[in-house]
Amino acid sequence: MKIKIMTIFPQMFAGFLNTSIIKRAIDNKLIEIEIVDFRQYSKDKNKRVDDYPYGGGAGMILSCQPVLDCLSEIKSDNSFVIITDPAGKRFDQSLAKQYSQKDELVIICGHYEGFDGRIYDFVDEKVSIGDYVLTGGELASMVISDAVSRLVDGVISSNSTCEESFENDLLEYKQYTRPQIYNGMAVPEVLVSGHHENIRLYRLKEQLKNTYLYRKDLLKKHQFTEEEKRLMKEIIEEHD
Ligand code: ADE
């Protein structure tokens, strides 16, 4: 899969592209991430990319010309174009999965007070990574690219993605590794019992408990099995 990121701060991406799993995925040609500086497309003599808003108001607006000239040059028939925007559709694991099936994703990083409204006519989706306002869309574009890239076949083992948080609308259970006792703190007994069924039930209950405590909203979407309903009853009794 190919991801093209349009930004005026290409230097922000060096660490992201050159570290850990993303670097390995690029080196192994599983993903391609191209950073495109759309300031280079500005026809203004000072390479400006923004201007004052019509009708007045605070802040500057990113202009059509550099953004749309850049987009029309880099996009292909297979591109899915998104723009980062705190007022956009909320990015989540299911959107990450949808994007990971695309041949090519173009992400336009927003800045200042926003984009000229006409730019949105050339975009498939406006995407927000959460209900807070960042100084720019670069971090949002990295969050999106990271979450999407790790779902591309071969980037990480599929075992790692099938039991993680948000699969099945549940948060993950806690994991432990050696030593069994660290500074007097022991690993839960059941995990060293070797009893696979008890371990499965313990982990499922932990998932339900974490989701109940931290993300009740996810439980509304969850399809409960009879076993989960029974565990949920225990959890509610234990926490009320
Ligand atoms: N730009 C600024 N804040 C943002 C957010 N929360 N999501 C996406 N893009 C943004």
py3Dmol code that shows the C-alpha trace and the ligand (Angstrom):
import py3Dmol

protein = """\
ATOM      1  CA  MET A   1       0.000   0.000   0.000  1.00  0.00           C
ATOM      2  CA  LYS A   2       1.089   3.519  -0.672  1.00  0.00           C
ATOM      3  CA  ILE A   3       0.482   6.525   1.586  1.00  0.00           C
ATOM      4  CA  LYS A   4       1.210  10.050   0.353  1.00  0.00           C
ATOM      5  CA  ILE A   5       1.218  12.771   2.990  1.00  0.00           C
ATOM      6  CA  MET A   6       0.861  16.397   1.926  1.00  0.00           C
ATOM      7  CA  THR A   7       2.397  18.768   4.481  1.00  0.00           C
ATOM      8  CA  ILE A   8       4.291  22.035   4.835  1.00  0.00           C
ATOM      9  CA  PHE A   9       6.423  20.505   7.621  1.00  0.00           C
ATOM     10  CA  PRO A  10       8.142  17.499   6.013  1.00  0.00           C
ATOM     11  CA  GLN A  11      10.903  17.566   8.652  1.00  0.00           C
ATOM     12  CA  MET A  12       8.411  16.366  11.270  1.00  0.00           C
ATOM     13  CA  PHE A  13       8.259  12.919   9.661  1.00  0.00           C
ATOM     14  CA  ALA A  14      11.937  11.881   9.928  1.00  0.00           C
ATOM     15  CA  GLY A  15      11.592  10.065  13.256  1.00  0.00           C
ATOM     16  CA  PHE A  16       8.338   8.395  12.257  1.00  0.00           C
ATOM     17  CA  LEU A  17       9.677   7.013   8.969  1.00  0.00           C
ATOM     18  CA  ASN A  18      13.046   5.915  10.330  1.00  0.00           C
ATOM     19  CA  THR A  19      12.062   3.980  13.430  1.00  0.00           C
ATOM     20  CA  SER A  20      10.926   0.490  14.355  1.00  0.00           C
ATOM     21  CA  ILE A  21       8.036  -1.255  12.595  1.00  0.00           C
ATOM     22  CA  ILE A  22       7.287   1.515  10.086  1.00  0.00           C
ATOM     23  CA  LYS A  23      10.922   1.643   8.969  1.00  0.00           C
ATOM     24  CA  ARG A  24      11.057  -2.144   8.611  1.00  0.00           C
ATOM     25  CA  ALA A  25       7.785  -2.197   6.640  1.00  0.00           C
ATOM     26  CA  ILE A  26       9.152   0.450   4.273  1.00  0.00           C
ATOM     27  CA  ASP A  27      12.506  -1.342   3.923  1.00  0.00           C
ATOM     28  CA  ASN A  28      10.649  -4.591   3.168  1.00  0.00           C
ATOM     29  CA  LYS A  29       8.515  -2.776   0.573  1.00  0.00           C
ATOM     30  CA  LEU A  30       5.267  -3.717   2.316  1.00  0.00           C
ATOM     31  CA  ILE A  31       4.281  -0.060   2.501  1.00  0.00           C
ATOM     32  CA  GLU A  32       5.502   3.074   0.790  1.00  0.00           C
ATOM     33  CA  ILE A  33       5.145   6.452   2.512  1.00  0.00           C
ATOM     34  CA  GLU A  34       5.892   9.560   0.485  1.00  0.00           C
ATOM     35  CA  ILE A  35       6.058  12.957   2.146  1.00  0.00           C
ATOM     36  CA  VAL A  36       5.136  15.771  -0.234  1.00  0.00           C
ATOM     37  CA  ASP A  37       5.822  19.402   0.680  1.00  0.00           C
ATOM     38  CA  PHE A  38       2.927  21.279  -0.903  1.00  0.00           C
ATOM     39  CA  ARG A  39       4.651  24.635  -0.320  1.00  0.00           C
ATOM     40  CA  GLN A  40       6.832  23.671  -3.294  1.00  0.00           C
ATOM     41  CA  TYR A  41       3.709  23.925  -5.466  1.00  0.00           C
ATOM     42  CA  SER A  42       2.950  27.530  -4.469  1.00  0.00           C
ATOM     43  CA  LYS A  43       3.016  29.979  -7.379  1.00  0.00           C
ATOM     44  CA  ASP A  44       3.427  32.908  -4.962  1.00  0.00           C
ATOM     45  CA  LYS A  45       6.827  34.603  -5.262  1.00  0.00           C
ATOM     46  CA  ASN A  46       7.417  34.082  -1.520  1.00  0.00           C
ATOM     47  CA  LYS A  47       6.003  30.527  -1.607  1.00  0.00           C
ATOM     48  CA  ARG A  48       3.096  31.493   0.620  1.00  0.00           C
ATOM     49  CA  VAL A  49       0.446  28.857   1.088  1.00  0.00           C
ATOM     50  CA  ASP A  50      -2.115  30.803   3.144  1.00  0.00           C
ATOM     51  CA  ASP A  51      -4.092  34.025   3.082  1.00  0.00           C
ATOM     52  CA  TYR A  52      -6.622  36.072   5.087  1.00  0.00           C
ATOM     53  CA  PRO A  53     -10.201  34.802   5.283  1.00  0.00           C
ATOM     54  CA  TYR A  54     -12.909  36.452   3.164  1.00  0.00           C
ATOM     55  CA  GLY A  55     -15.465  38.054   5.463  1.00  0.00           C
ATOM     56  CA  GLY A  56     -12.863  38.700   8.168  1.00  0.00           C
ATOM     57  CA  GLY A  57     -12.027  36.688  11.269  1.00  0.00           C
ATOM     58  CA  ALA A  58      -8.985  35.363  13.067  1.00  0.00           C
ATOM     59  CA  GLY A  59      -6.217  33.279  11.551  1.00  0.00           C
ATOM     60  CA  MET A  60      -5.086  32.359   8.092  1.00  0.00           C
ATOM     61  CA  ILE A  61      -6.625  29.995   5.571  1.00  0.00           C
ATOM     62  CA  LEU A  62      -4.684  27.525   3.420  1.00  0.00           C
ATOM     63  CA  SER A  63      -5.231  28.529  -0.196  1.00  0.00           C
ATOM     64  CA  CYS A  64      -6.580  26.432  -3.039  1.00  0.00           C
ATOM     65  CA  GLN A  65      -3.720  26.849  -5.505  1.00  0.00           C
ATOM     66  CA  PRO A  66      -0.786  25.075  -3.782  1.00  0.00           C
ATOM     67  CA  VAL A  67      -2.963  22.369  -2.245  1.00  0.00           C
ATOM     68  CA  LEU A  68      -4.994  21.556  -5.353  1.00  0.00           C
ATOM     69  CA  ASP A  69      -2.050  21.754  -7.776  1.00  0.00           C
ATOM     70  CA  CYS A  70      -0.103  19.393  -5.533  1.00  0.00           C
ATOM     71  CA  LEU A  71      -3.064  17.042  -5.126  1.00  0.00           C
ATOM     72  CA  SER A  72      -3.816  16.860  -8.838  1.00  0.00           C
ATOM     73  CA  GLU A  73      -0.181  16.010  -9.545  1.00  0.00           C
ATOM     74  CA  ILE A  74       0.235  13.282  -6.931  1.00  0.00           C
ATOM     75  CA  LYS A  75      -3.179  11.637  -6.898  1.00  0.00           C
ATOM     76  CA  SER A  76      -4.087   8.722  -9.155  1.00  0.00           C
ATOM     77  CA  ASP A  77      -7.401   7.066 -10.051  1.00  0.00           C
ATOM     78  CA  ASN A  78      -6.895   4.653  -7.138  1.00  0.00           C
ATOM     79  CA  SER A  79      -6.246   7.308  -4.497  1.00  0.00           C
ATOM     80  CA  PHE A  80      -8.524   7.752  -1.505  1.00  0.00           C
ATOM     81  CA  VAL A  81      -8.019  11.324  -0.313  1.00  0.00           C
ATOM     82  CA  ILE A  82      -8.472  12.350   3.311  1.00  0.00           C
ATOM     83  CA  ILE A  83      -7.872  15.620   5.076  1.00  0.00           C
ATOM     84  CA  THR A  84      -7.038  15.891   8.790  1.00  0.00           C
ATOM     85  CA  ASP A  85      -9.519  18.093  10.585  1.00  0.00           C
ATOM     86  CA  PRO A  86     -10.727  18.195  14.208  1.00  0.00           C
ATOM     87  CA  ALA A  87     -14.235  18.632  12.766  1.00  0.00           C
ATOM     88  CA  GLY A  88     -14.007  15.424  10.712  1.00  0.00           C
ATOM     89  CA  LYS A  89     -15.208  11.843  11.054  1.00  0.00           C
ATOM     90  CA  ARG A  90     -13.709  10.194  14.140  1.00  0.00           C
ATOM     91  CA  PHE A  91     -10.775   7.899  13.271  1.00  0.00           C
ATOM     92  CA  ASP A  92     -11.007   4.469  14.889  1.00  0.00           C
ATOM     93  CA  GLN A  93      -9.849   0.894  14.375  1.00  0.00           C
ATOM     94  CA  SER A  94     -12.623   0.106  11.915  1.00  0.00           C
ATOM     95  CA  LEU A  95     -11.710   3.138   9.767  1.00  0.00           C
ATOM     96  CA  ALA A  96      -8.046   2.057  10.006  1.00  0.00           C
ATOM     97  CA  LYS A  97      -9.081  -1.353   8.624  1.00  0.00           C
ATOM     98  CA  GLN A  98     -11.031   0.220   5.770  1.00  0.00           C
ATOM     99  CA  TYR A  99      -8.076   2.435   4.838  1.00  0.00           C
ATOM    100  CA  SER A 100      -5.639  -0.507   5.005  1.00  0.00           C
ATOM    101  CA  GLN A 101      -7.607  -2.137   2.127  1.00  0.00           C
ATOM    102  CA  LYS A 102      -7.019   0.858  -0.175  1.00  0.00           C
ATOM    103  CA  ASP A 103      -4.295   0.843  -2.819  1.00  0.00           C
ATOM    104  CA  GLU A 104      -3.319   4.398  -2.095  1.00  0.00           C
ATOM    105  CA  LEU A 105      -4.163   6.865   0.650  1.00  0.00           C
ATOM    106  CA  VAL A 106      -3.450  10.578   0.270  1.00  0.00           C
ATOM    107  CA  ILE A 107      -3.503  12.485   3.562  1.00  0.00           C
ATOM    108  CA  ILE A 108      -3.607  16.282   3.489  1.00  0.00           C
ATOM    109  CA  CYS A 109      -2.336  17.806   6.757  1.00  0.00           C
ATOM    110  CA  GLY A 110      -4.311  20.822   7.870  1.00  0.00           C
ATOM    111  CA  HIS A 111      -2.917  23.967   9.498  1.00  0.00           C
ATOM    112  CA  TYR A 112      -3.841  27.426  10.702  1.00  0.00           C
ATOM    113  CA  GLU A 113      -7.570  28.082  10.884  1.00  0.00           C
ATOM    114  CA  GLY A 114      -8.391  25.634   8.113  1.00  0.00           C
ATOM    115  CA  PHE A 115      -8.502  25.173   4.358  1.00  0.00           C
ATOM    116  CA  ASP A 116     -10.273  27.158   1.715  1.00  0.00           C
ATOM    117  CA  GLY A 117     -13.732  25.542   1.574  1.00  0.00           C
ATOM    118  CA  ARG A 118     -13.333  24.651  -2.111  1.00  0.00           C
ATOM    119  CA  ILE A 119     -10.520  22.199  -1.294  1.00  0.00           C
ATOM    120  CA  TYR A 120     -13.011  19.874   0.422  1.00  0.00           C
ATOM    121  CA  ASP A 121     -14.689  19.200  -2.940  1.00  0.00           C
ATOM    122  CA  PHE A 122     -11.562  17.227  -3.906  1.00  0.00           C
ATOM    123  CA  VAL A 123     -11.433  15.128  -0.741  1.00  0.00           C
ATOM    124  CA  ASP A 124     -13.176  11.817  -0.012  1.00  0.00           C
ATOM    125  CA  GLU A 125     -13.242  12.129   3.788  1.00  0.00           C
ATOM    126  CA  LYS A 126     -12.482  14.623   6.576  1.00  0.00           C
ATOM    127  CA  VAL A 127     -10.887  12.776   9.514  1.00  0.00           C
ATOM    128  CA  SER A 128     -10.323  13.691  13.173  1.00  0.00           C
ATOM    129  CA  ILE A 129      -8.150  11.633  15.526  1.00  0.00           C
ATOM    130  CA  GLY A 130     -10.017  12.838  18.619  1.00  0.00           C
ATOM    131  CA  ASP A 131     -11.873  15.640  20.347  1.00  0.00           C
ATOM    132  CA  TYR A 132      -8.954  18.003  20.915  1.00  0.00           C
ATOM    133  CA  VAL A 133      -7.220  20.546  18.705  1.00  0.00           C
ATOM    134  CA  LEU A 134      -3.617  19.979  17.609  1.00  0.00           C
ATOM    135  CA  THR A 135      -1.368  22.694  16.223  1.00  0.00           C
ATOM    136  CA  GLY A 136      -1.485  20.935  12.858  1.00  0.00           C
ATOM    137  CA  GLY A 137      -2.458  17.781  11.028  1.00  0.00           C
ATOM    138  CA  GLU A 138       1.032  16.232  10.900  1.00  0.00           C
ATOM    139  CA  LEU A 139       0.694  14.253  14.135  1.00  0.00           C
ATOM    140  CA  ALA A 140      -2.803  13.208  13.076  1.00  0.00           C
ATOM    141  CA  SER A 141      -1.462  11.988   9.710  1.00  0.00           C
ATOM    142  CA  MET A 142       1.230   9.959  11.511  1.00  0.00           C
ATOM    143  CA  VAL A 143      -1.362   8.430  13.847  1.00  0.00           C
ATOM    144  CA  ILE A 144      -3.513   7.450  10.869  1.00  0.00           C
ATOM    145  CA  SER A 145      -0.569   6.108   8.813  1.00  0.00           C
ATOM    146  CA  ASP A 146       0.762   4.135  11.765  1.00  0.00           C
ATOM    147  CA  ALA A 147      -2.584   2.513  12.618  1.00  0.00           C
ATOM    148  CA  VAL A 148      -3.218   1.728   8.936  1.00  0.00           C
ATOM    149  CA  SER A 149       0.292   0.433   8.163  1.00  0.00           C
ATOM    150  CA  ARG A 150       0.333  -2.130  10.966  1.00  0.00           C
ATOM    151  CA  LEU A 151      -2.836  -3.679   9.471  1.00  0.00           C
ATOM    152  CA  VAL A 152      -1.245  -4.174   6.042  1.00  0.00           C
ATOM    153  CA  ASP A 153      -0.478  -7.871   5.441  1.00  0.00           C
ATOM    154  CA  GLY A 154       2.987  -8.838   6.641  1.00  0.00           C
ATOM    155  CA  VAL A 155       3.770  -5.648   8.600  1.00  0.00           C
ATOM    156  CA  ILE A 156       3.190  -7.394  11.920  1.00  0.00           C
ATOM    157  CA  SER A 157       2.073 -10.953  12.645  1.00  0.00           C
ATOM    158  CA  SER A 158      -1.685 -11.374  12.295  1.00  0.00           C
ATOM    159  CA  ASN A 159      -1.771 -13.003  15.783  1.00  0.00           C
ATOM    160  CA  SER A 160      -0.813  -9.614  17.199  1.00  0.00           C
ATOM    161  CA  THR A 161      -3.768  -7.849  15.623  1.00  0.00           C
ATOM    162  CA  CYS A 162      -6.535 -10.383  16.225  1.00  0.00           C
ATOM    163  CA  GLU A 163      -6.536 -10.208  20.046  1.00  0.00           C
ATOM    164  CA  GLU A 164      -5.844  -6.540  20.549  1.00  0.00           C
ATOM    165  CA  SER A 165      -7.963  -3.707  21.878  1.00  0.00           C
ATOM    166  CA  PHE A 166     -11.045  -2.777  19.814  1.00  0.00           C
ATOM    167  CA  GLU A 167     -11.200  -6.198  18.132  1.00  0.00           C
ATOM    168  CA  ASN A 168     -14.718  -7.255  19.022  1.00  0.00           C
ATOM    169  CA  ASP A 169     -15.265  -3.852  20.694  1.00  0.00           C
ATOM    170  CA  LEU A 170     -13.371  -4.879  23.839  1.00  0.00           C
ATOM    171  CA  LEU A 171     -10.191  -3.457  25.361  1.00  0.00           C
ATOM    172  CA  GLU A 172      -7.216  -5.761  25.814  1.00  0.00           C
ATOM    173  CA  TYR A 173      -6.357  -7.658  28.989  1.00  0.00           C
ATOM    174  CA  LYS A 174      -3.087  -6.969  30.866  1.00  0.00           C
ATOM    175  CA  GLN A 175      -0.069  -9.135  29.953  1.00  0.00           C
ATOM    176  CA  TYR A 176       2.867 -10.152  32.161  1.00  0.00           C
ATOM    177  CA  THR A 177       6.370 -11.497  31.577  1.00  0.00           C
ATOM    178  CA  ARG A 178       9.265 -12.720  33.772  1.00  0.00           C
ATOM    179  CA  PRO A 179      10.077 -12.472  36.631  1.00  0.00           C
ATOM    180  CA  GLN A 180       7.044 -14.048  38.276  1.00  0.00           C
ATOM    181  CA  ILE A 181       7.586 -11.828  41.337  1.00  0.00           C
ATOM    182  CA  TYR A 182       9.009  -8.307  40.908  1.00  0.00           C
ATOM    183  CA  ASN A 183       9.634  -6.194  44.032  1.00  0.00           C
ATOM    184  CA  GLY A 184       7.031  -8.271  45.899  1.00  0.00           C
ATOM    185  CA  MET A 185       4.421  -7.919  43.104  1.00  0.00           C
ATOM    186  CA  ALA A 186       3.300 -11.298  41.794  1.00  0.00           C
ATOM    187  CA  VAL A 187       1.858 -12.210  38.404  1.00  0.00           C
ATOM    188  CA  PRO A 188      -1.817 -13.337  38.760  1.00  0.00           C
ATOM    189  CA  GLU A 189      -1.775 -16.947  39.934  1.00  0.00           C
ATOM    190  CA  VAL A 190      -4.073 -18.235  37.174  1.00  0.00           C
ATOM    191  CA  LEU A 191      -1.548 -17.273  34.459  1.00  0.00           C
ATOM    192  CA  VAL A 192       1.073 -19.630  35.873  1.00  0.00           C
ATOM    193  CA  SER A 193      -1.425 -22.442  36.580  1.00  0.00           C
ATOM    194  CA  GLY A 194      -1.123 -23.974  33.112  1.00  0.00           C
ATOM    195  CA  HIS A 195      -4.955 -24.341  33.097  1.00  0.00           C
ATOM    196  CA  HIS A 196      -5.880 -23.092  29.628  1.00  0.00           C
ATOM    197  CA  GLU A 197      -9.640 -22.802  30.158  1.00  0.00           C
ATOM    198  CA  ASN A 198      -9.212 -20.808  33.389  1.00  0.00           C
ATOM    199  CA  ILE A 199      -6.690 -18.553  31.650  1.00  0.00           C
ATOM    200  CA  ARG A 200      -9.105 -17.939  28.776  1.00  0.00           C
ATOM    201  CA  LEU A 201     -11.929 -17.074  31.194  1.00  0.00           C
ATOM    202  CA  TYR A 202      -9.668 -14.847  33.301  1.00  0.00           C
ATOM    203  CA  ARG A 203      -8.532 -12.925  30.217  1.00  0.00           C
ATOM    204  CA  LEU A 204     -12.041 -12.538  28.857  1.00  0.00           C
ATOM    205  CA  LYS A 205     -13.234 -11.240  32.227  1.00  0.00           C
ATOM    206  CA  GLU A 206     -10.307  -8.795  32.340  1.00  0.00           C
ATOM    207  CA  GLN A 207     -11.255  -7.522  28.868  1.00  0.00           C
ATOM    208  CA  LEU A 208     -14.857  -7.038  29.911  1.00  0.00           C
ATOM    209  CA  LYS A 209     -13.790  -5.391  33.186  1.00  0.00           C
ATOM    210  CA  ASN A 210     -11.398  -2.943  31.495  1.00  0.00           C
ATOM    211  CA  THR A 211     -14.017  -2.042  28.916  1.00  0.00           C
ATOM    212  CA  TYR A 212     -16.667  -1.600  31.644  1.00  0.00           C
ATOM    213  CA  LEU A 213     -14.368   0.626  33.717  1.00  0.00           C
ATOM    214  CA  TYR A 214     -12.800   2.733  30.964  1.00  0.00           C
ATOM    215  CA  ARG A 215     -14.947   2.541  27.819  1.00  0.00           C
ATOM    216  CA  LYS A 216     -18.576   1.776  28.635  1.00  0.00           C
ATOM    217  CA  ASP A 217     -19.487   3.251  25.243  1.00  0.00           C
ATOM    218  CA  LEU A 218     -17.831   0.276  23.500  1.00  0.00           C
ATOM    219  CA  LEU A 219     -19.971  -2.207  25.427  1.00  0.00           C
ATOM    220  CA  LYS A 220     -23.089  -0.719  23.830  1.00  0.00           C
ATOM    221  CA  LYS A 221     -21.871  -2.027  20.444  1.00  0.00           C
ATOM    222  CA  HIS A 222     -20.658  -5.380  21.770  1.00  0.00           C
ATOM    223  CA  GLN A 223     -22.575  -8.583  21.006  1.00  0.00           C
ATOM    224  CA  PHE A 224     -22.474 -10.480  24.336  1.00  0.00           C
ATOM    225  CA  THR A 225     -22.297 -14.270  24.418  1.00  0.00           C
ATOM    226  CA  GLU A 226     -24.064 -16.055  27.280  1.00  0.00           C
ATOM    227  CA  GLU A 227     -20.669 -16.609  28.927  1.00  0.00           C
ATOM    228  CA  GLU A 228     -19.851 -12.903  28.667  1.00  0.00           C
ATOM    229  CA  LYS A 229     -23.223 -11.953  30.139  1.00  0.00           C
ATOM    230  CA  ARG A 230     -22.458 -14.146  33.165  1.00  0.00           C
ATOM    231  CA  LEU A 231     -18.976 -12.627  33.584  1.00  0.00           C
ATOM    232  CA  MET A 232     -20.406  -9.124  33.193  1.00  0.00           C
ATOM    233  CA  LYS A 233     -22.866  -9.804  36.038  1.00  0.00           C
ATOM    234  CA  GLU A 234     -19.935 -10.790  38.273  1.00  0.00           C
ATOM    235  CA  ILE A 235     -17.984  -7.665  37.288  1.00  0.00           C
ATOM    236  CA  ILE A 236     -20.897  -5.332  38.011  1.00  0.00           C
ATOM    237  CA  GLU A 237     -21.430  -6.988  41.408  1.00  0.00           C
ATOM    238  CA  GLU A 238     -17.722  -6.666  42.211  1.00  0.00           C
ATOM    239  CA  HIS A 239     -17.604  -2.983  41.254  1.00  0.00           C
ATOM    240  CA  ASP A 240     -20.857  -1.604  42.606  1.00  0.00           C
TER     241      ASP A 240
END
"""
ligand_1 = """\
10
ADE
N -5.855 18.982 13.317
C -5.913 19.600 14.507
N -6.483 18.838 15.426
C -6.812 17.673 14.818
C -7.444 16.481 15.245
N -7.874 16.320 16.495
N -7.609 15.507 14.335
C -7.200 15.679 13.064
N -6.604 16.774 12.607
C -6.409 17.768 13.482
"""
view = py3Dmol.view(width=600, height=400)
view.addModel(protein, "pdb")
view.setStyle({"model": 0}, {"cartoon": {"style": "trace"}})
view.addModel(ligand_1, "xyz")
view.setStyle({"model": 1}, {"stick": {}})
view.zoomTo()
view.show()
